[in-house]
Amino acid sequence: MRFHFKTDYDQDIRLFPDWWNFSLYAALLVLALALPLLIDPFFLGEATNVLIWSVAGLGLMLLTGQTGQVSLGHSAFMALGCYSCVLMMEANVPFVLAFVLAGVITGVVGALIAIPALKLHGVYLAIATLALAILADDIIVLLKEWTDGVNGKMSPPIDLFGYEISRWNNPVEWYYLVLVVVLVVTLFYRNLLRAPLGRAFAAVRDSEISAQAMGVNVAQTKTIAFGISCAITGLGGALMGLFAGAFNNETFNFLLSIQLLMMIVVGGLGFIHGAFLGAVVIAFLPQVLSMTTDLFGRGVAIPGLESGVFGVILILFILFEPMGLYGRWLKIRTFLELFPFARKDMFKRQKSYLKTERLR
Amino acid sequence: MQEQIASAPAPDLVEEERSQGKRITAQSRGTLHHKQGPQNREDRVEVLQLLISGLANGCVYGLIALGFVLIYKATEAVNFAQGDFMMLGAFVTLGLVNPEYAGIPFWLALPLVFLIMGVLGYLLDIVVLRAVFGQSQVAVIIVTIALGFVIRFAVGEIWGHEPQSLRSPLALGDVRIGELVLGLADIAVIIVTLIMTFLLWQFFQRTKMGLAMQAASQNQMAAYYMGIPVKRIQGMVWALAGIVAAVAGILYASKGALDPTAGFIGIKAFAAAVIGGFGSLPGALLGGLIVGVIEPFASRYLPPGWSQIAPYALLIAVLLFRPHGLFAQVRAKKV
């Protein structure tokens, strides 16, 4: 355990608390940069997939983990980001501009939707956003002239400053492209949390009433959180569509947003690391499952196995480790650092009772 | 506290039916104004037929919504797996009744189904939901969604993914009254639902257990001080929700084929519960009927593609303009 001798208020909000922490993340970055040299193109594709999922996950994490609002409708925003990016690329907008604009459009639409939706609390917000996700599926079919409905669209090759990147011919370039997006988004996210807005998010999550008492404009904060969250998720959706090669309304159906929510819970709600750990789980689960079924000699894919197993994993996590994978790591680390002084109930939740605020 | 628990759903329901019918007939006349005489009469028969099948569908939605409301009222949690509960109840019945499986006579199997679903609901509460007790609503939402996935997978593994039909005594075929062709199953569904709602309402009003459930929902700590075994009561509510889901499942299966994705109609039941105000049993039933009636008319009179949107669009509209449901503010305390 390292103790920080604080001589400056800025020490509390530094990106990295000390050189050790900094060197850990620097090492991770070097590893990420060197990854194409270490693994073959198939696993590099998987790594790219993990990173894309974590971009989308970071978006939802900002809303659910940091601001405490549940959304089951983020698949709609992934679809919006994807379709707007691809449509702009087809209209010969340069990729970088189209990609950023897709994020901006998704964010603005998200914020506009949030203004009425955030009057709703907890369960009602979840249901409203779920309805939104289902509607998005139908709306994509209805807007046939633009989206080609059920037939779907092929994603055009990415043209980056005159240098063409295609999914199959240049997996390494694709990986670096996604890595850059991940880095930018993560840095933005981390800095946001240090800024007053990020503190306001946490205040709203922990108690709306006390946030209000501290001078936080709750409605405005929630709207901004929804907007930023949608923008990031839209970027993730755009990457996902482009990476998949072809997509239609089914690609972005409401199960995707449930998957996204489950992912950040398994990873650890409220931690940036959680989005990445959850993405690893969700990207590799299908592979692990198909290997296991092969092992047991059931060659044919079992329908629904993936979501069934994921459901079981999720229930086990909520029951035994509500803080997710990253929370478990924190506990292990604390145990090691304090050894032998770690106590069992250091992370224990306080008991709470339900007293309804309902009048009816 | 809970006087006038919907002065019986029946009158409201009839009103609803009538106004819906009137509105739609007017609309259809508008669109098909060139038709005269006999066609007009056919129109009216068709409207009546759509209305009855819509009401029967609505009853199933309403029963699932009743399950939501029961659990919401007693534990302030929303069971996102209620639709899958319904599907499970239907499949358990199918497994017991159909000759290719156990082949037990229907009326003998019925109490068995209720027992199985009740015990299952109780066990789920003890094993899974009690651990989430007092955690944030995010946890409850996610746990119940995950439960739904697990149930769907388990059912698919046990009974297969192909659509099957239940040998139900309610599937009686059709009867003709003049030009009107009525599915007897539809009428049976409506009747059973009305009886069920009435029984549940009486249960909450008259029995000690029902009153204890209400108390536990309002203030767990105070209810505990009053000697109410809050935890056991919550288990009971989940058991009850399982039984209601079983009834809904049997009714659903009597009306047509059944497969493991049937649980997704739970989403439409959400619309029903929200329209009804999420806290009231008759409201849930009424919400179900509204959603059920809107659906067939939307698919008859709206261009294809727009019709599936109707229930969800209605749900969002209600949430935006009447976030506490259409019927929540009408009376004081409801069950």
Interface residues (C-beta under 8 A of the other chain):
Chain A: T64 G68 V70 P116 A117 K119 L120 G122 V123 Y124 A126 I127 A128 L130 A131 L132 I134 L135 D138 I139 V141 L142 I258 L261 M262 V265 L269 I302 P303 G304 L305 S307 G308 V309 F310 G311 V312 L314 I315 I318 L319 P322 R349 K351 S352 Y353 L354 K355 T356 R358 R360
Chain B: Y72 T75 E76 V78 V128 A131 V132 G134 Q135 S136 Q137 V138 A139 I141 I142 V143 I145 A146 L147 G148 F149 V150 R152 F153 A154 G156 E157 H161 S217 Q218 N219 Q220 M221 P260 I267 F270 A271 V274 G277 F278 G279 S280 G305 W306 Q308 I309 Y312 A313 L315 I316 L319 L320 P323 A328 A332 K333 K334
